[in-house]
Amino acid sequence: MKKITYLILGMALLGLSSCYKKDNWAEPDAQVSGNILDSYTGKPLLTSQADWSIRIWERSWTQSVPVNQNIPVKQDGSFNNTRLFAGTYDMLPYGGPFWPADTVKNVVLGERGKTPRDFTVTPYLQLVEFETQLQGLNLTLKIRLKAPKRVGLPNIVEIKPYLSLNAFVGESNYINIAEYNNRRIQINKPWLTEVGDVETSPVYTIGPLPVKAGYTYNVRVGANVNDANRKYNYSEIKQVVVP
């Protein structure tokens, strides 16, 4: 009986070894990194961590239909991927709060090399003149919206406050409580109806928002429009220390 068992096991191992093939593909070692730049300011477009991405397609791979990959964009508007195969790629800023961008074609990534690549997009909105006012345990936020490009702009949806207890603050990380969420300003109107045919809105005031003594908050404001993604354009981040 033991001989039969050993014979069966031996045959199984032999079958497994005959199916094994050594993977002779080199590990991906090409790198691409850069920033998403705001066409109005020339500076990186501030966002929320991994809220949208750079979509890429490898065009030098011809053995199957190219499948897109996504490189997440960081809060500071930068991106970085160190584990790509060397080759030729098409790249597109995708899913963010900006007017449709053009695909950049034939970006060449070399083996064991770093390829710098910036992209410029035109945001739907800019959030400017951001102010925070702390009175006791009540925090008030003030902001203006700016829309340099207004023809064809989708309806403004809302203006929303974001508070966090760490450095990451935005739609991907915020204190999700009714006391803050209920203070958002719902608009749901075209820019011309809400603001008029001018570039900058009046001041919007959000608050007062309750905060706790002894805490340090990272605070910003976001606003979005009614496009397919409804992602937010953001103000800068300010730190509020509550005594």
N, C-alpha and C positions, 0 to 999 in steps of 0.2 A: 504494500500500500504506500509506504514511504517513497519507494522508487517511482511509482506512478505520479505522486505529488511533486517530487523533484523534477520529473520530466515535464510536467505541465508548466511549472514555474519557469523552467529553462526555456521552453518554447515561447512563453509570454515575453520574457526578457529579450529573447532574440528578435521577436516581432517588433518590440518597441525600439530596439537599437537600429533595426533596418529602416524605421520611419524617421529617425532623427537625421536632420541635415544641419550642418553648421551654418549659422547666419554670417555671411561674409560681407554684409553691409557695414560701412563705417558708421559710428555714432554721429548724430548731427552735431556740428560744432560751429556753424555759422551764426553770427549775431547781427541783429539790427536794432537800433535804438534811436530815439530822437524826441522831438516835442511837437505837439499840436499847437500851432500859433494862431492867435487872434488877428485877423486881417486888419482890424481897426487900430490895435495897439502895438502889434508886432511882438507881443509877449505871449508866453504859454497860456492857453485857455484853461482857466481854473474849472475843475469839475469835481465830481464825487468819485471816490475810489472804485475803479472797475465798473463804472456806470455805463460806459460804452467802449468801443474798441476800434482798432485798426484791423480791417478784414483783408486777408491775403489769400492769393491763389498761386500755387507753384505752376508756372507755365512750361518749365523745362522737363517736367515729369509727363511722359507721353504714354505710359502703359495703362492708364485708366483716365477717366474724366476727372479733372482737377476738383478737389473738394476744398471749400474755404476753411481757413483757420482764423481764429480771432486772437489778437494780442490786446489784452486789456490796457486801457489808459489810466494812469495814476491820477491822484487828486491834484497834483501840481501840473498836469498837462503833459507829462512825459510818458514814454513807453519803452520797454526793453524786452527782448527775447533772445536768449543765448543758445537755444536748442533747436535751431532750424537746419535743414539740409541745405548745403550749398546749391545754388541754382538761380533761375530767373523767376521773379515774382511780379504779379500785379498787386497793388496795395491801395486801400481806400479807407479814409476815415468814415466810420459807419455807425449809425444809430444814435448820434449825438444831437445836441440842441443847436444845430447850425443849418444854413442853407445847403442843399445837396452839393457835395464835393465831387470833383473829377477823379476818376481812377488814374493812378500813376502807374504806367505800364513799364515792364522790362527793367525792374530794379534787380541788379545783379548782386547776389550775396556770395562771397568767396569762402572757401574752406579756411577754417581756423582764423577767420578775420572778422573785424567789427565794421559794419557798414552804418555810418551816420545818415539819418534820413528824417528831415522835418517836413511837416505838412501844414499848409495854411488853410484855415476855414473861416467862414463869415458867420458869426453867431447871430441867432435871431434877435437876442436882447443883450444889452449890457446893464449891469446893476451898478450904479454909481452913487457917490456921496453917502456911503453907508455910515451910519452913526449908531452908537449904543449909549443909552442913558440909564444909569442905575440910581434908584432912589429907594433906600432901605432894602427890602427884599423884593422889589419890583423892577423888572428890566423892560425898557421900551426901545424898540428898534425903529430907525428911520432910513428910508431908501428912495431913490429915484430910479425909474426905468428909462432906458435909452434905446431907440430903434432907428439907427441911421438909414436902414433899408426898410421902407414901409410898404411899398407896392407889392402885393401878393403875400404879405405877412399873415400867417394863420392867426385866428383869434387868440388873444391872451387868455389863458385859463385861470391862473392864480398866482399869488405871491405868498410864499410860505417861509416861516421862521425855522431855523435849524439850530439846535443846541446839543452839545456833546461834552462829555467829561474827559475825552482824550483828543488827540490831534486830528483824528479823522471825523469829519462832520459834513453831512450832506445826505442825499437820499439813501445812500448805502449804509449810513451809520448816524443815528440821531436818537435823542430821548423821545420815545414814542408815547406821549401821554396826551390826554384830551386837553389839558390846560394849555398846551402849545398848539396842537393840531387845530383846535377850534378857533384859534386866533388868526389863522390864515385868511387872506383877503381873496375871496372868490370874485372873479371879474367876468369871464366868459363873454367877452365882447371884442369886436375888431378894434385895432389901435385907434383908428380915426374916430370911432364912437366914444371910446374911453378917454382918449388923450387929445385928439385933434391932429391936424396935419403939421405937427411940430416934432422935433427929434427927441425931446426930453419931457418926461411926465412931471406933474407936481410931486411933492413929497408924499409918500405913503407911510403911515405910522402903524406899527404892529405892537400890541401890548396894552396894558402892562402884562408881562409874563412873570409868574412866581418863580423865584430862585431860592436856594438854601444858603444860609450863613456858613462860611468856612469852605465853600466850594469854589473851584475855578472852572469856568465854562468857556468852551470854544464856540463861537457864535457866527452865523452867517445867514444870508437870506437867499432864497432861490425863486425864480419865476420861470414859467414855461408857457408854451403855445400849443395849440391844438393841431400838431402834426401827427404822423404815424407813431412817433416814439414818445412824445410828451416828456422828454428829458428836460432837466432844469439848467438854465444859465444861473451862475452864482455870483454873489459879491465876494470880496475878499473875506478872510476869516479874522475875527478879532477875539482877543482873550478878555474875559470879564472876570475879575477877582472879586468875590463877595466877602467882605470882612466878617 
